[in-house]
Amino acid sequence: MAAQQQPLPFHFQFLAGAVAGVTEILCMYPLDVVKTRAQLSTGASQGIIESFRTIIKKEGPATLYRGIAAPILVEAPKRATKFAANEQYTALYKKMFGLEKVTQPLAVATGVSAGVTEALLIVPFELVKIRMQDPRNASKYFGTTDALTKIVKQEGPLALYNGLEATMWRHAIWNGGYFGTIFMIKDKLPKAETKNEQLLNNFVAGTFGGTFGTILNNPLDVVKSRVQGYSGEGPKKYNWAVPSLVTIAKEEGVATLYRGFTAKVLRLGPGGGVLLVVFESVSNFLRKNFMD
């Protein structure tokens, strides 16, 4: 029987999560731009291919990476926090409830807790990213620093935390679904005998986890985009998560709550697999080379 892997210290968990996060965002960011635009739109929705063509034709290919500076700046601590917090909450809850190993409910609980922790960190960066991705702001903000400066000057520093509640819901639900599904899928997959089989298992589990998390939290993501997209012009229509869900469903139909779903699931399904594969690979490298 193989010996149980030694847990990574927090700083190594942080580093592995950072590398995983930056890798994922560099691969998947254009899909995030398409997703956000679909969620902000109240008109007829476009398919992913059509959206890509429209953006490239009318605004240029570089638009697919507009606003990337904000998520890049927070991506390392964000992803690192996701995985490191999940590891720390796992240890805490195992001790608190007297559990010797991780169970399905524990995996969900630690994921939810890690998601709330992550949300507290990223809200200002998410808000700036949303504003930059909104085509209505193409001539208003000329870069991430310019957007940040104008938001603080025109709307006040607290505006950077607009959408905090919706973001907490979004991340709690996604992380709970993500880590809970990973636990279930890994338990069902054949035991990996080689490194390649382990990488494949991690990718499959991460992809299923990312997909299921996206199915659960897409409505909250739509609400978050609408709340953070408000720039002080006209009446404020969206604020708290649940009333906003009801308003959108009533005025635009329940299907609107799943706008951007295909782009998001294409990003966070395979993206979740990329995250887990890179995180586990870097973790194993650090464990092998820097720990006894």
N, C-alpha and C positions, 0 to 999 in steps of 0.2 A: 504493500500500500504506500502511495507517494506521500511524502511529508507535506504538511500544510504550509502554504507559503507564509513567509514572515510579513506582517503588516508593514507598509511603508510609513516612515515618519511624515508628519504633516507637510514639511517643506518639499519633500519629494512628491507627495500627492498633488501639491499645488503646482509644481513644475510640470508634471505629467498632464494634468488637466489643462494647463495653459497651452502646451504644445498641441494637444488634441483640439482645443477650441479654435486656435488660429488656423490650423490646417483645414478644419471644417468650413470656416467662414470664407476663406480664400477660394475654396472649391464651389461653394453654394450661394454666395451673396446675390448674384443676379436673380435667382429665384425669389429671394426675399424682397427685392425691389418690385417684381411683378406681383407678388402676394400682397404687399402693402398697398399698391395702387388699386388693386381689385377691391380691397377692404374699404378704402377711402371713397371709392366711386359709388354714387347713388344712381347712376345711369345703367345702361345695358352693359353686361359683363362681356369681356373678351376671353377667348381661349389663350392658353399659355403661348403657343406658337405665334398667334396673331398679336399678342401683347409684345412679345420680343421684336417682331417685325416692325410694329408701330413705333416703339421706343427707338430702335436703331435708325429707322428711316427719318423720323421727325426730329429726334434729339441727339442722335449719334450713339455709338457703342459705349462711350465712356459713361453715359447716363446709367448704365447697368451697374456701375460701381459708385454712383453718386451717394455720398453720405457714409461711405465705408470707414472713414477715419474714426468716427464715434464708436461703432461696434468693435473695430480693431483695438482701440484703446482700452475698452472694457472687456474684450473677449477673453484675454488671458486670465484676469482675476475672476471673470464670470464663470468660465468653464472650470477653472481651478476650484472655485468655491463650490460649484455643483458637485464635483466628485469628492473633494476633500470634506465638505460638509456632510455628504452622504456617508462617507467612511466614519466620520466622528459621531454622527447621530446613530449609526449602526452600533458602534461600541457603547455609546451611552444607553441606548434602549435595551440592548442585550443585558447590560448590567442592571438596569432599572427593573426589568421584568424577569430577570433570572433565567435568560435563555442562553443555551450553549451554542446554538447555530441560528443562522438567518432563516426566517420563515416568510411565507408570502405576505401576510399582514405586516410584518416588520419591514419588509422591503418597500411596501407602499408607504408606511408611516415615515420611514427615513427619507424617502423621495419627496414626500410632501413638505417635510421640515426643511430639507435642503432647498426646495423650490422657493419657499418663503424667504429664506436667508439670501438666496441669489437675487430675488426680486428687489430687495431693499438696496442692493448695490447698484443695479443697472438702470433704474428708472430714468435718471437725467440723460444718460447716454441713449437710451431707447427713444426718448422724446426728441432729441436733436436728430437722430437718424430718421424718424418718421417725418419730421418737418423737411429734411433734405430730400427725402424720397418723393414727397408730394409734388406733382408737376406744377401745381398752382404757385409753388414757392421758387420756381426756377430762377426768376429774376429778383427775388427778395433776399435770398441767402447765397452768398458767393463762395462759401466754404464752411467747414465745420466750426472753425473759430468765429467766423462772422455770424453764423447762426446762433451760437451760444451767447455771444456778446449782445446781439439784438434781442434775443428772448429775455435775457436777464434785465436789459435796459428798458424794454418796452412793456414787459409783463411782470417783472419782479423775480427775484431768486426762487421763490416758492413755486413759480410756474414750472420749474424743472421737475417738480414732483407731481405734476398733473398725471393722473392715471395710475397712481401708486396702488390703489386698491385693486383695480382691474389687473394690473401686472402681477400682484401677489396671487390672485386667483388663477391667472393664466399659468404661472410657473408652478404653483402648488399642484394643480391638476395634471400638467404635463409631466412633471417629475415623478409624481405618484404613479401615473400610468406607465412611464418609461422604465423606471427601476423595478416596478412590480412585474411588468411583462418580461423584462430581461431575466428576472429570477425564474419565472415560470418556464420560459423557452429554454433556458440553459438546463433546467431540470429535466426537460423532455428530450433534448438532443442527445445523440450517442456521445459517450465520453471520448474526448479528444485524446488521441495517442501520440500525435505529432504537433509541432508548432504550427504548421499550415492548417491542420484540422482545428486547432484552437483559435487561430485567426478567423477561419470560416465560421466557427460557432459564435464567436464574438460579433462578427459582422451580421450574421442572421439574427441573433438575439437583439442587437442594437437597432437593426432595421425594423423589426417587429415592434420593439419598444417605442421607437420614434414615431412609427405610424399610428399605433394605438394612442399614444399621448396626444397626437395631433387631432385624431378623431374626437377625443374628449374635450380639448381646450380651444378648438377653433372659434366657437362663438365668443369666448372671452377675449380672444386675440382681435376679433373684429371690433369689439367694444373698446379695447385698449387703443387701437389705431384711431378710432373716431375721437376718443377723449383727448389723445395726445396731438391729434391733428388740428385741434382748435387753437387759433392764434390770436384770439381776442377780437375778431371782426364779426359783428353781428351777435345775436343771442346765443348763449351757450346751451346747446341742445343735449349733450351727453356729459354725464358726470359720474354717478355711481353705477356699478356694474349691473346689478339686477334690473333697476329701472331702465337702463339703456338697452339691455337685452329685450325687454318687453316693448320698448318704443320701436326698435329696429324691426322686430318680428311683426308688430302691428302695422307699421307704415310701409314696410318694404317686403314683408313675407319672411317666413322662417328660413327659407333657402338662402337669404342674404347673410345669415349668420355663418354660412359655410363658404362665403366668397373667399377666394384665394386658397381654398383648401387643396386643390391639386398641386399648385406651385409649392405650398407649404409642406405637403406630405412628400413631394419629390425631394424637397430639401431636407426635411427632418427625419424621413424614413431612412434613406441611404445615408443622410448626414449623421443620424444617430448611430448607424453602423460604423461610419468613418470615425466618429468620436470614440466609440468603445474600442475599436481596433487600435487606434493610435494611443489612447490612454493606456490600454493593457500592454502594448508593445513598449512604450516608454517606461512604464512602471517596471516591467520585467528587466529592461536594460539597466535601470537605476538599481534595482534589487541585486542584479548579478554583478554589477561593476563597482557599486559604492557601499554595499552592505556586506557584512561578514556572513 
